[in-house]
Structure formats: structure tokens, C-alpha cells
């Protein structure tokens, strides 16, 4: 039987292999402890394991239990099939494992390149167990200082050693992608839902999207400055979609188009440098890259109505 116990490393358990003596020989020492080995508790989450068919998933775990303490397994596929109750093919197994197990000694044995480093770390000849491992590797002409040359592209064992580092990196990326966008108090569920639809519309029509929460927050801040209620914002998003605009326009600018009674705006004069500076600010406020396309209706009213001089 194989009881599971907590191992000394996070995310790793040990498998304790035991055997029972025949009846008549049982006593205080009737339970003999054979060996304990580390196994990655995230093993079945690894791309390596997910890529294997069920029989070869089971075979991999079988190899970890049945190989000797140097990671060498005497090939007895017929025995493995009987014990596991599964049909296996040696050639297919080696192909599927992609270097995680390699044939040695004329194919009569398989070697697991990552096994030694995972179980022992750096081998020390002064350690009796390590000395035995070194002797076995030497017997089969395996260079213990260059085991990596036989490692697969995705290592099923060594991955556990890097698990904490990978987890930290992954968590940092997730936190970066999960920054909450801050909306004004008037923005309810309908406003937030309409904004998500508007972002999809921008991608479908213009193939543009916010590359980071920071740029999206800038756009939301612009909307917060334009409107004082969720209804105003939703109506403006609907209007922008209908007119094929990339962003809603400031209601003040829309109202200014009527220009009171005369319908003719008061003309102001600005330099080309001032005009370009105004466009640059408008792009930044809208989250458009410098020099990017800006629609006429997105240009502030005072720039559109101004007379530009050199």
C-alpha cells in the first residue's frame, strides 16, 4: 500500500513504499519501509501530463515509483500492463513523453533525466546514497554533470523546483490585469454594462482597445468630467455608437454647435503650434497614441472653430 505523508517541501509529498512479510514471519518488524520519493503535487496540472493519454499518465507515475534510486527502470512493459490493467506501447510511450524518459542500454532500460536532480539536488560523492547513484549513472555512461542534455522541453519534474517563482510571476500578472476601474458614484450596473459593450464596439469597428487599466481609467475619467448621471453617460455611449464615433463628445461642445441665436461661432485666432499642442492634449485625454487618428468630433470645439495662423 502507498500512504501519503506531508513532505519537507511546499507543494511536494512523499510516497512511502512498503511491503508486508508472509504470515508466520510477521512481528515487530513485519512492516518494512522500502523508500520514499518526492512527487510534485501539481503534476497533473503540468502541460506535460495534460498532453498524455490516460494510460501514459498512469505509466509516468508508475515509472516514478518503479525506477531505481538513480532514475533507471528495467523495461518490463508486460508486467506494467498487468499491474496497471492497461494496454501500453513502448515506442508510443517514449514518443509521447518527449525526452522525459529515454531508452538506454540497448532499449532494455529507460532513464528519467530529471529524476536525480528532483530527488537529490546536486549529487555529493561523500554522501553514501549519492555515491550509489553516481555509480549507477557511470555504469550506463550517463554524465551526471550534464543531465540537462536529455531533458524534455517541458520538464515534468524540475517544474516543481521553479513552482514558487512561476507562481509569484503569475500572481503579479494577474494582479496587474485585475486593477479595478474607478467610476463616479452615479455609475450603476447599467452604465458599467453599456461601457463593456462600447469597448467591444470599438474593437469591432476600429480594432482598438485599451492596452492597460491605466489608459482605460483615463477614458473613464473623461466621461466622469462630461456627465453627471448614469443615464447621460449611457445615452452618450449610444449616440457615439450610432454615429460611429470612438468616444462620446463633451455635451458642452455639442451644445456650442448651435451657437445661440446666430448659428455662427465667434472666430478666434491661434498659432499652428498652439493648435498642435491642443490636438496632442486631446489625444492624451482620449487615450489615443501620439500622432494617432483623432476624429473631427473628438477635437475640442475651440480648436475646430479657431482660425489657425502660422
Buried (B, 14 or more C-beta within 10 A) or exposed (E): EEEEEEBEBEEBBBBBBEEEEEEEEEEEEEEEEEEEBBBBBBBEEBEBBEEBEEBBBBBBBBBBEBBBBBBBBEBEBEEBBEEBEBEBEBEEBBEBBBBBBBBBBEEEBBBBBBBBBBBBEEBEEEEEEBEEBBEBBEEEEBEBEEBEEBBBEBBBBBBBBEBEEEEEEEEEEEEEEEEEBEBBEBBBEEBBEBBEEBBEBBEEEEEBEBEEBEBBBBBBBBBBEBBEEBEBBBBBBBEBBEEEBBBBBBBEBBEBEEEEEEEEBEEEEBEEEBBEEBBBEBBEBBBBEEEEEBBEBBBBBEBBBBEEEE
